[in-house]
Amino acid sequence: MTNHKKTEKQEKVQHTVCMDCSSYSTYCYRCDDFVVNDTKLGLVQKVREHLQNLENSAFTSDRHRKRKLLENSSLNSKLLKVNGSTTALCATGLRNLGNTCFMNAILQSLSNIQQFCCYFKELPAVELRNGKTAGRRTYHTRSQGDNNVSLVEEFRKTLCALWQGSQTAFSPESLFYVVWKIMPNFRGYQQQDAHEFMRYLLDHLHLELQGGFNGVSRSVILQENSNLSASNKCCINGASTVVTAIFGGILQNEVNCLICGTESRKFDPFLDLSLDIPSQFRNKRTKNQESGPMCTLRDCLRSFTDLEELDETELYMCHKCKKKQKSTKKFWIQKLPKVLCLHLKRFHWTAYLRNKVDTYVEFPLRGLDMKCYLLEPENSGPESCLYDLVAVVVHHGSGVGSGHYTAYAAHEGRWFHFNDSTVTLTDEETVGKAKAYILFYVERQAKPGAEKL
């Protein structure tokens, strides 16, 4: 306020009148400010206070809105634009518990193999901990003597938690605890090999299902598996389970003695095929690199099944010659599995360390034809040898004991990238450029009436 005229002075308060608007006010020396008593200015002050309250209310409302958005980020992050309409993502990530990306990538891949995943999700639940121990947190220690754990049950719970859309990330602590209990190789928090983990996981699921360890009797398990075609069964270490029924195939191993010509044949069951990347392609690191030919998945399969002469360290014990002789070896696929798992050997031991082969290998997303690798291709159906890609595990980094694992997987016609807790929608072009470590192919279902055409 300006142009004030003194009218009265007291010890602590001075009354003034404005010469411009004649408003009456009081000046307080203690506050060093004017206290307006005028009705007009009082109304203005009330308006100012009201505006300030509105501003504060808007700020508070905005803060609550942001907090609500953060709390509901799972819903907002899962709304995608597909063909102009909004749809729910429904994908759930897996939290990293300390270098557990190797486990997360495998679990996400297996969760998108429909027939395998549905089998476990439909198993009856089993309550393992009751009474006083119910609800207590279990810690990862080697000294615990409690053997009352079930890999099948925790695997089932984990698969049920995925693709429900109720949360952005699920913590597989209970499953990891069971892994520590029954798989000593994976105790600790160092980086592990995803392929090695997958083999241990499938083998232990197979063994546990055989014994009915999940609280489901063996007869029930066998009855469940009887719904799968008998031609899809492959017995590994005993009776067939859903593991061998879906991933199990059979190889024929032919060895011929180069001295006497004696031929030896052996049938070997498999859950996956480990393929070498041919040496002539190992310098080609990227898809766009121009030097040298492009390495394809077919090159790796051909290298696996082609006739080869065994070196001096792999001499064959010929029963006719009664001694080790030079020989040749060849693999044929006697029976293909419903899900063909192909592991590319990217890690190789040298004299001092383990190197990674970072070569890009081109692989088809649809129509992988396996007929030319069959022992009896004439006995296969028109569509039974064709496979479509459903999941890819990728290793990022330079060494087996370091780096990071992620997975790409197809779900209801869309491709997703699973990076621990983060799940993003991606496209086929991005998937095709990935440097695959493990590939999961699903047998294409023959269309009704296809054989009649």
Secondary structure as GFF3:
##gff-version 3
##sequence-region A 1 453
A	DSSP	beta_strand	4	9	.	.	.	ID=ss1
A	DSSP	beta_strand	13	18	.	.	.	ID=ss2
A	DSSP	beta_strand	24	28	.	.	.	ID=ss3
A	DSSP	beta_strand	33	36	.	.	.	ID=ss4
A	DSSP	alpha_helix	39	71	.	.	.	ID=ss5
A	DSSP	alpha_helix	73	77	.	.	.	ID=ss6
A	DSSP	beta_strand	79	82	.	.	.	ID=ss7
A	DSSP	beta_strand	85	88	.	.	.	ID=ss8
A	DSSP	beta_strand	93	94	.	.	.	ID=ss9
A	DSSP	alpha_helix	101	111	.	.	.	ID=ss10
A	DSSP	alpha_helix	114	121	.	.	.	ID=ss11
A	DSSP	three_ten_helix	131	133	.	.	.	ID=ss12
A	DSSP	alpha_helix	151	161	.	.	.	ID=ss13
A	DSSP	beta_strand	169	170	.	.	.	ID=ss14
A	DSSP	alpha_helix	173	182	.	.	.	ID=ss15
A	DSSP	three_ten_helix	184	186	.	.	.	ID=ss16
A	DSSP	alpha_helix	194	211	.	.	.	ID=ss17
A	DSSP	alpha_helix	218	226	.	.	.	ID=ss18
A	DSSP	three_ten_helix	230	232	.	.	.	ID=ss19
A	DSSP	alpha_helix	242	247	.	.	.	ID=ss20
A	DSSP	beta_strand	249	257	.	.	.	ID=ss21
A	DSSP	beta_strand	263	270	.	.	.	ID=ss22
A	DSSP	beta_strand	273	276	.	.	.	ID=ss23
A	DSSP	three_ten_helix	279	281	.	.	.	ID=ss24
A	DSSP	beta_strand	295	296	.	.	.	ID=ss25
A	DSSP	alpha_helix	297	305	.	.	.	ID=ss26
A	DSSP	beta_strand	308	309	.	.	.	ID=ss27
A	DSSP	three_ten_helix	312	314	.	.	.	ID=ss28
A	DSSP	beta_strand	316	318	.	.	.	ID=ss29
A	DSSP	beta_strand	323	325	.	.	.	ID=ss30
A	DSSP	beta_strand	327	335	.	.	.	ID=ss31
A	DSSP	beta_strand	339	345	.	.	.	ID=ss32
A	DSSP	beta_strand	347	349	.	.	.	ID=ss33
A	DSSP	beta_strand	354	356	.	.	.	ID=ss34
A	DSSP	beta_strand	361	362	.	.	.	ID=ss35
A	DSSP	beta_strand	368	369	.	.	.	ID=ss36
A	DSSP	three_ten_helix	371	373	.	.	.	ID=ss37
A	DSSP	three_ten_helix	377	379	.	.	.	ID=ss38
A	DSSP	beta_strand	386	396	.	.	.	ID=ss39
A	DSSP	beta_strand	404	411	.	.	.	ID=ss40
A	DSSP	beta_strand	414	419	.	.	.	ID=ss41
A	DSSP	beta_strand	422	426	.	.	.	ID=ss42
A	DSSP	alpha_helix	428	432	.	.	.	ID=ss43
A	DSSP	beta_strand	436	443	.	.	.	ID=ss44
A	DSSP	three_ten_helix	450	452	.	.	.	ID=ss45
###
